[in-house]
Amino acid sequence: MRILFTGGGGATYEAVYRLWRERYDMHFVDANPDAFSPELPRERCHVGPLGNDAAFASATAALCKKLKVDLLVPAVDEELPHAKDVARLAPGLAVMLPDSGYVATMLDKLKTAEALRAKQLDAPRTVTLDRVSEIGYPCFAKPRHGRGSRGAQVLRDAGAAGAYRTLSGLRDDQIVAQELLMGQEYTVLMAADREARLHAVVPVKVVVKRGITLRAETEAHSEVINACAAIHRALPTTGCYNIQLYFAPDRRVLPFEINPRISTTFCLGIAAGVDPVEIFLGNAAPKGLREFRAGLRLKRSWHNHIS
């Protein structure tokens, strides 16, 4: 099985390669040739266009054909709407990704909240910035379309909202205001097969986060697992995706984002004993959720590579 991961300069791939190199034949593609970890063999690192480049689909399909890739795993938000075009241009290629309608909804943070509430699921109150008075201050503001905590900011008052509007350069309908959540943050790996049957839910307790998660630990948190399984039942989809949530002091589980792709803690789920590729391809028994190793810790630190 040959796999091509996009966003190959991401923080998770050094560990993914180390954990899976005896199991899968893996390659990595990124728009930045300097982004790849030195731990990845150079012959497995490839340069391609950005996800919002008009040439992304054709270039990625060509690379998949050249490498004889069996499975593409897109990992960058801007690429996700174009994944179906890559598959169309490379017949026989499987793409581990939720369905296109799910992707379109979850890439929009306002639509995500609306979809959860439409299914009577708990979710933080979320509105466009022009309706911020419905939530009140303090609240949390972020671009309606964005990733990696870019542009995320706590707004203390109307003056801060005006400054955010000016500094971001975004229109009010491009910004969401969300009720400020308190509690323990979790990032949860969700793994389903191509029939949208859920096989694994791996809650990862976030300890330190700076855009990406730096310190974290797998936890068999039954309330988080049950809430995430309920989200999947209400909004079923294929592939591997990620739910970001808070477990509030009143014991509510509040999902504030759903990323329709693998996350930077993907490697921790693998290390905990879950194989989303095996699950996606239908090589896992559909009975119940997979067990995983709880108490497994992730610790990311800097390495200084001088050459």
N, C-alpha and C positions, 0 to 999 in steps of 0.2 A: 504494500500500500504506500503510494507516494503522495505526500501532502504538501501543498503550498500555502504558507501563512502570509497574509499581507500585514502591513505595519510591522515589518520584520525587525525594525529597530526598537521595538517596544520592550518594556522592562521584564515581561514574563518569559521571553523566548530563550534566554540563556538556560533557565531552569527547565523549560519544556524540552529543549534539545537534550539536555543531560538526562532527564527522566525517561524520555521516549526513544532515544537513539538506537536502542536494540530492538524496538518494536516497530517503528515506522521509519520510512525513508523521507526525511523532511527537508524542505527548502523554504527560503524566506525572501520576501521582496519588500523593498521600501523605496520611497522617493529620495531619501537622503543616504548617500553611500557611506557617510561617516557615522550613521546612527547604529549600525550593527555592533553587537557585543563582540569583542575580540575572541570570546569563547566559542563563537560559531565558526565552523570551517568556511574559509573564503569561497570555496567552490559551491557552497550552498546558499550564498548570499547574492541577490540579484537586485538591480536597480530598475524601477519602473516609474510611470507618471503618478502624480497626485490623484486622489480619488475624484476630485472635481475637474480634472483635465478631460477634454473631449476624447483624448486617445486612450483613456484608462481601460475601457472594456476591450478594445481591439488589442492593445499591448499585453494585457494580462492574459487574454485568451491565447495569444501567440506564444507567450512564455509557458502556459500550461501545455500547449501542444508540443513545444520543443522539449520540455522536460518529461513529457508523458505523465502528467499529473492525474491522479485519480480523484483527489478531493481538494477543493479550494476552501480555505477558512478565512473569510474577510474579517478584519478586526478594526477597521477605521470607519467611523460614521459616514463620512462623505462617499465612501465606496459602496455602501450597502444598497442604495437604490439602483446601482448599475450591475449588481451581481448577476441578475437574470440575463443581462446582455452578454456577460462573459460566458455563461452556460450555453446560451444560444450559439455563440461563435465557436465554442469548443464542444461539439456533441460528445456525449458520454461522460462529461465532467459532472461530478456531484459537488454541490455547494452546501456546506454546513451552516445554514442560516435560517432564521424564521421566515415565514412566507411574506411576500411583498407588502400585503396590506398591513400586517402586523408591524413590519419595519417602518412603514410610512407613519403609522400612528405613534409608535414609541419614540421615533426621532423628534417628535413634536411634544414638548413637555406639557403644554396645555391640553393637547388631545389625550396624552397619557392619563392625566388626572381625570379628565372627563370620561374616558373609557372605563376606568376603575369605578368611579362613582355611578356610572350607568348600570353597572353590575352589582350595585349595592355593597361594594367593597370599601373598606376604610382607606382614605387617602387625604393628604393635607389639602386644605382649601387653596385653590390655585386660580388666579385670574390674570388678565393682561394688566400692565402697569397703570393704564388709565382708570382701572377699577380698584386700585389699591385700597381705597377707603372702605371697601367691603371687608377687608381683612384687618386693617389697622396696623399700627406700628408697635413694636419692631416687627419686621417681616424680612423675608429672604428674597432677593432679586437675582435673576440670571437670564441669559439669553434663551429665548424659546427653543432655538436650535443651537446646541453647543455640546461640548464634551470636556472631560478633564478638569472640571471645576473652573473653567475659563469664564471670567466675568461674573462669578458668583460673589455676592456681597450682601451683608446684613444692612438693611435700611432702618435707621433709628427714627426718622421723621420725614416730613414732606420736603424739607430742604435737601436731605440726602437723596430722596427720590429724584428731585430735579437735577442734582449733580450727576447722578448715575445716568440719567437720560442724556445729559449733555456729553459726558465723557465717553459713553458707549457708542454714541452716534447712531443708535438704533431707534426706530419708531416705537411708540408705546405698544403696538400690537406685535412687536418682535421681542418683547420683554415680558417675562412672567413674574408676578409677585406671589409668593407662597407663604403660608403661615409658618412662623418660626418654630421648628420642632425641637424638642428636648428628648434626651434619652440616649441609649446605646445604639451606635450605627452598626449596621451589618451590610455586607455585600454578599449576595447569594448566587451561587452557581446553579443554574437550572439546565438539566439535560433531558431532551426528549428525542424520540426516534422520528422517522419520516412520516409516521402516521399520527404524529402529535401526542403520542403516549408518553407520559412523564415517567422517567426511570430514576432520577437522582435530584435531590435538593441538598446543597451543601452550604449551610450558613457559615460565613466567615466574619468573626467579630473584629471590627476595625479598632485598632489601638492608636496608631499614628497615621495621619493622612496629610500629604502635601501635594494636592492635585491627584497623585496616584497613592495607593495604599502602601505604606512603608513597613508597618508592623501590624500583624494580624494573627488570628488564631481560629482554626476550625472549631465549631461548637455544635453539638447535637441539641440545639435549642428547639424543643418540641413545638412551642407556640409559633416561632418563626417558620419552622418547617410546615406546620399545618396551614398557616396563613398563605405561604407561597404556593403550596399545593392547591389551595382554594383559588388563588389568582390564576393558576394555569388551567384549572377546570373551567373557570369563567371565561378566560381568554386563551384558549388552547392554540399552540403553534408548534412548529417543528424546530429541530436543531438545539443549539446551546445558546443561552442568553443569560442576562444578569439582572437581578433585582436589587436596587439600593433602597434601604429602608431604615427607619428608627424603631426600636422597641421602647415605647414610651413608659414613663413611670406608672401610668394607669394600666399598663400591660396591653395597650393597643399596639398592633403592628401597622406602621404607617409607611407604605412604599412611596418614595418621592421621585424616583426615576426608574425606568426599565430600559436597559441598554440591550437592543436586539442583536447582540454579538457577544463574543467572548470578552472577558475583562482582563485587567492586569493581574488579578488573583487566580487566573485560569490554572497556573502552575501548581497552586496550593491544592486545588481540587484534584488534580492528577496525582499529586503526592499522597493525598488522602485516600486514594484507591478508586477513584471514579475515572472512567475513560469515556468522555463524550463522543469520541469518534466511533468507538465500538457500539455505543448506544444508538447514535444517529444512523449508522449503516444497518441496524437491525440485527446485530449479533448478540443482543442482550435479551434475556428472558423478560417478558412484559409483566411479571408478577411482583407488584409492590415496589417500593423505593429501595435503591441500593444502599447498603450500609457503607459508612465511610469512617475514616480514622479521626476521631475528635481529639482536641488538644494539640493538634499539629500547628507549630508556629512558623510564621513567615517573618524574616528579618532582612530588609534590604539595606545595603550600605554601599558607600562609594568605593570604587576600585580606581587606582591611578595607573593607567596604561601609558607607558612612555616608550616610544619607538623612533 
